[in-house]
Amino acid sequence: MKMNHIILCCIALLLSYIPNSISVNNDFCVADLSLPKTPSGYQCKSEKDVTVDDFVFSGFVAANATKPFNTGITFVNVDKLPGLNGLGIATLRGDISINGSVPLHSHPDATELVIIVEGEVKVGFITPRKVFLKDSKPGDVIAIPKGQLHFVVNSGAKKAVFFAAFSSSDPSTQVVDLLLFGNDLSTAVLSQTTLLDVAQIKKLKAAFGGKN
């Protein structure tokens, strides 16, 4: 009898960790954007206040290309689509002008799928020992592992378009150029730590809003 009680307790503990797919409250937790975002995401909006519009984003269209990389990005995360809260997914559309690019960057908390729909691009990511680079065309899907530095470069003769999906409803992004040249780290220190010429560092600081 004692063993039966132990087994029943173990089963109960296991069941407590299995999501209840029948419960609507466990199926979704629409973000209440009127409340502050916490480290674990937004709090759930009251179910009586949830509408279909919480699950729809209108405007997933081409964004105007901006300098210096001549690329436009339309990013859809939980802040724009509250129904994504807790679902572990987000998306974007990228429109890259001729000779444009998506600069070196990483997503420390998300894996990315890049889906090419128009034009020709080079897509690549970098590990400490190797570069994984692919000449890509419409119909190609490229997986970018979480945290790896990666980039997309328009290598064709016309605009390129791609879509991306992320394994997070609010993925963070760290752009190398902004990290290096968009702050007030002194030019002297940057020159010593990157071996770049002072003149080049000053030029890059001017482009990315850095100081000092």
N, C-alpha and C positions, 0 to 999 in steps of 0.2 A: 504494500500500500504506500509506504514511504517513497519507494522508487517511482510509483505512478504519479505521485504528487510532484516529484522533481521533473519528470518528463513533461507533465502538463504545464508546469511553470516555464520550462524552456520553450515549449511551443507557443505559449502566450507571449513571451518576450520576442520570439522571432516574428510572430504575426504583427506585433506592435511596430515593426520596422517596415512592413510591406505596405506601400501606398494603397489607399482605398480608391480604386478607379471608379467606383460608383458615386462617391461623394463629389458633388460639384465643387465644393470648397477646396478639395484637394486637386481637382483638375486644373483650376486656374486661380491666380491671385492677382487680379488687376491692380496695377499700381495706383495708389492715391497720390497724385502729383502735387496735391495741396499740402502734403506733409513732407518734412525733411527726408532726404535719402539717408539711409543708414549703411554701415559697412556690409550688411547682408541684403541690401536692396530696399525697395519701398515697402511700406505697410500696405495691406490689402484694402482696397476700396470696399465699402459695404456692398453686399450683393444686390441690394435693392437699388443702388445707384449705378450699377453697371449697365452699359448699353452696347449695342453692336459696334458703335463708333470707337469703343475702346480697343477693338480688334482690327481696325482698319486704318491704314495710312494712305492718304491721297497726296500725290506729288512725287512719286518715285520716278522722276524724269531727269533728263540731263541737266547737270549744274554747269554754270559758266566756268570756263577754265580760268584759273588764277595763276599769277606769277609767284615764284620763279619757275615752277615746274610745269606750267601750262596744262593743268589737270583740274577737272571738276569732280567733286565727290558729293554724292547724296547719301547720307548715312542715316539708317533707321535703327535706333536702339529703343530701349524702354522709355526714354524721355519723350520720344515721338510716337511710340506705339505702346500704350500702357499695358495692353494685353500680353506683352512679352515678359512681363515681370515674373521671374522665377522659372521661365521655360528654358533658359539656357540657349537662346538663339538670337541673332541679330543679322542684319544684312546691309549691304551698300551697293550703289551703282557708281562706277568710275568711268568718266569720259576723258580720254587722253588725246590731246591735240597732237599734230605732227611734231616729232622731236620732243614730245612731252614725256613725263614719267611720274610714277609714284615713288618718292624717295625712300631710301633705306629706313626701315622702321620695324618695330616689333609689337606684338600683343602678348604681354607677359601672362595673361590669364585666359587666352583663347586660341584654339586651333582655327585655321581659316581655310575655306575652299574658294578658289578663284575660278570663275567660269567665264571663258572668253566667248563673246557673242558677235564681235565685229572687229575687223582689222587684224593686224599682226603685231604681236608683242613678245618681248623676252620677259619671262617670269623666273625669278630665282630666289633661293634662300641660302644662307651661309651658316655653316657650323665652324667650330674651331679648326677643323682639318680639311674641309671640302666645300666647294661651291656646287650647288645643284641648280643648273640653268637649263631652261627649256624654251626653244623657239615655238611659240604657241599660235594657234589659229582658232577660228570659231568652232565650237564643239569640244574644245579641250577643257578638262577640269584638272586643276593643280591643287594638291594638298600642301598647306604650309603648317608644319608642326608648331605647337605652342611655344612662344618665346623666341623663335628664330628670327634673326634679321632677314628681311626680304624686300623685294622691290618689283615693280612692273615698269617696263620701258617700251614705248611705242617704237617699233622697228620697221613699220610699214610706211606706205606713201599716202595714207589717209587716216582719219580719226579712228581710234580704237575704243571699243566699249567692252567693259567686263562687269560682271556681278560677283559679289562675294557673300559668303555666309560664315558666321562665327559661332563657336560653341559657348557663347555667353550672351545674355540679354543686354549687357552693358560693357563690352570689351574696352579695355584701356589701350591707348596707343602711345608709343614712345618713338618720336622721330629723331634720328641721329643728328641731323643738322640743327634742329631746335635745341636739343640737349647741349650741343657743343657751342652754338653761336647765338642762341636766343636768350642768354642770361648775362649776368655781370661778372662772370669769371674773367680774370684779367687776361689781356692779350699775351702778356709775358708768360704766364703759366700755361696757357694754351699752346704757345709756341714751343715751350720746353717739353710738354707732354705729348704733342702730336707731330713735332718736327716740321710744322707748316711755317711758311714765311709770315712775318708780322703783317706785311702788306695784304697778303691773301686773307689772313684772319680778320683784319679790319674790314675788308670788302665783304666777307661773309657775315660779320656782325651787323653791318649796315643793312644787309639783305634780310636778316632774320630778327632784327630788333634788339640785338645785344648791346651791351654797354661796356665801359671800362677797357 
